[in-house]
Amino acid sequence: MNAKKIISYTLLALITAVLIVVIVLSFVSKKLSPSISSMAVDSAAVSNPTEITVSKYVDSKEYIYRLQKEKISTDETIKNDYNLVLNKFNNLGYFTYMQQLFLGLGDFKQEIVYGKTSSISSLHKQTDGYLIEFVYTDGQTLKNPDGSVYKAIDGKEIAFTKLDIFVDSSNEVSTYKIYIKTYSDDNTAVKYVYNICANVSELYGMALEFDEADKMQGKLS
């Protein structure tokens, strides 16, 4: 076999290998946002919040749609919408490795960050979007993205009773925060946030559909 044929076969093999790698990376995905069940030690409990709320704040009033777990056995609409919110949230943040490469997400790290950032009451007063809130009667032990139990600086475990994410109409990949409420008073500062990367357009679109269907009937001052 002459040198030209050897070079040709070598180049063909390299091109084939590159194409295989590209194809594989185009189908294999990584999640850059947690599912509800991955955020707490007791995944069964955290996967079934006592209540899910979807709300908006307009003209100094909050309009809210309450989805209570206790009603899903008797109200088909509540059941479907409750499950829809969970599914939309759980499906956030999936990116193939090729998408991560082209979007420059290779260095993004899901992480829980400590530091005073907001308060639950102020989150409920944000405009131009919707607040999705997962509410728990009992405290849920917080987990790190790697599955280990999160511990505060003093070594103690952290229990949360609410998870909040504010979604806007932006139809692009961006970083968002899941705000973690760890105290009983809604006015107490949120001291832990979970940084994620996602396109929240489907979650926003779902909330908009609830809104346009006049499901946000409650008005809070």
C-alpha positions as CSV (number, residue, x, y, z in Angstrom):
1,M,0.0,0.0,0.0
2,N,1.5,3.3,-1.0
3,A,1.9,6.4,1.2
4,K,-1.0,8.3,-0.4
5,K,-3.5,5.5,0.3
6,I,-2.2,5.2,3.9
7,I,-2.7,9.0,4.4
8,S,-6.2,8.8,2.8
9,Y,-7.3,5.9,5.0
10,T,-5.9,7.7,8.1
11,L,-7.7,10.9,7.3
12,L,-10.9,9.0,6.7
13,A,-10.6,7.2,10.0
14,L,-10.0,10.5,11.8
15,I,-13.0,12.1,10.1
16,T,-15.1,9.1,11.0
17,A,-14.0,9.2,14.6
18,V,-14.7,13.0,14.8
19,L,-18.2,12.5,13.3
20,I,-18.9,9.7,15.8
21,V,-17.8,11.9,18.7
22,V,-20.0,14.8,17.4
23,I,-23.0,12.5,17.0
24,V,-22.6,11.1,20.5
25,L,-22.2,14.6,22.1
26,S,-25.2,15.7,20.3
27,F,-27.4,13.2,22.0
28,V,-25.8,12.7,25.4
29,S,-27.1,15.4,27.8
30,K,-26.3,16.9,31.2
31,K,-28.7,18.6,33.5
32,L,-27.8,22.0,34.8
33,S,-30.9,22.4,37.0
34,P,-32.1,20.1,39.8
35,S,-35.3,18.2,39.8
36,I,-37.5,18.6,42.9
37,S,-36.7,15.1,44.1
38,S,-32.9,15.8,44.0
39,M,-33.1,18.8,46.3
40,A,-33.8,17.0,49.6
41,V,-32.9,13.9,51.5
42,D,-36.4,12.6,51.6
43,S,-37.1,12.6,47.8
44,A,-40.6,11.2,48.2
45,A,-41.7,14.0,50.5
46,V,-40.0,16.8,48.6
47,S,-41.5,15.5,45.3
48,N,-45.0,16.1,46.7
49,P,-45.1,19.7,48.1
50,T,-48.0,20.5,50.3
51,E,-48.9,23.4,48.0
52,I,-47.6,24.9,44.7
53,T,-48.4,28.5,43.9
54,V,-48.1,30.5,40.7
55,S,-48.4,34.2,41.2
56,K,-47.9,37.6,39.6
57,Y,-47.7,41.1,41.1
58,V,-49.5,43.9,39.3
59,D,-50.5,47.4,40.5
60,S,-49.4,46.6,44.1
61,K,-51.6,43.5,44.2
62,E,-50.6,39.8,44.1
63,Y,-52.7,37.5,42.0
64,I,-52.2,33.9,43.0
65,Y,-53.2,30.4,41.8
66,R,-53.0,27.8,44.6
67,L,-52.5,24.2,43.9
68,Q,-52.9,22.2,47.1
69,K,-52.0,18.6,47.3
70,E,-55.0,17.8,49.4
71,K,-57.3,18.7,46.5
72,I,-55.7,16.7,43.7
73,S,-57.8,13.6,44.6
74,T,-61.0,15.5,44.2
75,D,-60.2,18.2,41.6
76,E,-59.0,17.0,38.2
77,T,-57.9,20.5,37.1
78,I,-55.8,21.0,40.3
79,K,-54.3,17.5,39.8
80,N,-53.3,18.1,36.2
81,D,-52.0,21.6,36.9
82,Y,-50.1,20.5,40.0
83,N,-48.4,17.7,38.0
84,L,-47.8,20.0,35.1
85,V,-45.8,22.5,37.2
86,L,-43.7,19.7,38.7
87,N,-43.0,18.3,35.3
88,K,-42.0,21.6,33.7
89,F,-39.7,22.4,36.6
90,N,-38.1,19.0,36.6
91,N,-37.4,19.2,32.9
92,L,-35.5,22.5,33.2
93,G,-31.8,22.6,32.4
94,Y,-31.2,19.7,30.0
95,F,-28.4,20.4,27.5
96,T,-26.5,18.1,25.2
97,Y,-22.7,18.3,25.4
98,M,-22.7,20.0,22.0
99,Q,-25.1,22.6,23.2
100,Q,-23.0,23.2,26.3
101,L,-20.0,23.7,24.0
102,F,-21.6,26.2,21.7
103,L,-23.4,28.0,24.5
104,G,-20.2,28.3,26.5
105,L,-21.7,26.4,29.5
106,G,-18.7,24.1,30.1
107,D,-17.6,26.0,33.2
108,F,-21.1,26.4,34.7
109,K,-21.5,24.9,38.1
110,Q,-24.7,24.1,39.9
111,E,-24.2,25.1,43.5
112,I,-25.9,26.3,46.7
113,V,-24.6,29.7,47.7
114,Y,-24.9,31.2,51.2
115,G,-25.5,34.9,51.6
116,K,-28.4,37.4,52.1
117,T,-29.9,37.9,48.7
118,S,-33.6,38.7,49.1
119,S,-36.7,37.9,51.2
120,I,-39.8,35.8,50.4
121,S,-42.0,38.9,50.7
122,S,-39.9,40.8,48.2
123,L,-39.9,37.9,45.8
124,H,-43.7,38.0,45.8
125,K,-43.5,41.7,44.7
126,Q,-41.4,41.2,41.6
127,T,-43.0,42.3,38.3
128,D,-42.9,41.3,34.7
129,G,-42.9,37.6,35.3
130,Y,-44.3,34.9,37.5
131,L,-43.2,33.4,40.8
132,I,-43.4,29.7,41.2
133,E,-43.3,28.5,44.8
134,F,-43.2,25.0,46.2
135,V,-44.4,24.9,49.8
136,Y,-43.8,22.2,52.5
137,T,-45.5,21.8,55.9
138,D,-42.5,19.9,57.2
139,G,-38.9,21.0,56.8
140,Q,-37.0,19.2,54.1
141,T,-33.3,18.5,54.6
142,L,-31.3,20.3,51.8
143,K,-29.0,18.4,49.5
144,N,-26.0,19.5,47.4
145,P,-26.0,19.0,43.6
146,D,-23.8,16.0,44.1
147,G,-26.3,14.3,46.3
148,S,-24.6,14.9,49.6
149,V,-26.3,16.6,52.5
150,Y,-25.7,20.4,52.5
151,K,-24.3,21.7,55.8
152,A,-23.9,25.2,57.0
153,I,-20.6,26.8,58.1
154,D,-21.3,25.5,61.6
155,G,-21.7,21.9,60.3
156,K,-25.5,21.8,60.9
157,E,-27.9,20.5,58.3
158,I,-30.3,23.0,56.7
159,A,-34.1,22.4,56.5
160,F,-36.2,24.3,54.1
161,T,-40.0,24.9,53.8
162,K,-40.2,26.8,50.5
163,L,-38.5,26.8,47.1
164,D,-39.1,29.8,44.9
165,I,-38.1,30.6,41.3
166,F,-39.0,33.7,39.4
167,V,-39.4,33.2,35.7
168,D,-39.5,35.9,33.0
169,S,-40.5,35.9,29.3
170,S,-36.9,35.6,28.1
171,N,-36.6,32.7,25.6
172,E,-32.9,32.1,26.0
173,V,-30.5,30.2,28.2
174,S,-29.5,32.1,31.3
175,T,-28.7,31.7,34.9
176,Y,-31.5,31.7,37.5
177,K,-31.8,31.3,41.2
178,I,-33.9,29.0,43.2
179,Y,-34.5,30.8,46.5
180,I,-34.5,28.6,49.6
181,K,-36.6,29.6,52.6
182,T,-35.3,28.1,55.8
183,Y,-37.2,30.2,58.4
184,S,-40.8,30.4,59.6
185,D,-41.2,34.2,59.0
186,D,-41.9,35.1,55.3
187,N,-40.2,38.4,55.9
188,T,-37.0,36.8,57.0
189,A,-34.1,37.2,54.5
190,V,-33.4,34.3,52.2
191,K,-29.9,33.2,53.0
192,Y,-29.5,30.3,50.6
193,V,-29.9,30.2,46.8
194,Y,-29.4,27.4,44.4
195,N,-27.8,28.6,41.1
196,I,-29.0,26.9,38.0
197,C,-28.7,27.3,34.2
198,A,-31.9,26.9,32.0
199,N,-34.3,28.3,29.5
200,V,-37.4,28.9,31.5
201,S,-39.7,29.8,28.5
202,E,-41.8,26.7,28.9
203,L,-42.3,27.3,32.6
204,Y,-43.2,30.9,31.9
205,G,-45.5,29.9,29.1
206,M,-47.3,27.5,31.4
207,A,-47.8,30.3,34.0
208,L,-49.0,32.6,31.3
209,E,-51.6,30.1,30.2
210,F,-52.8,29.9,33.9
211,D,-53.0,33.6,33.9
212,E,-54.9,33.9,30.6
213,A,-57.4,31.3,31.8
214,D,-58.1,33.5,34.8
215,K,-56.9,31.0,37.3
216,M,-55.1,33.6,39.4
217,Q,-58.1,34.8,41.3
218,G,-56.7,35.3,44.7
219,K,-55.8,38.9,45.5
220,L,-53.4,39.7,48.3
221,S,-52.5,43.2,49.6
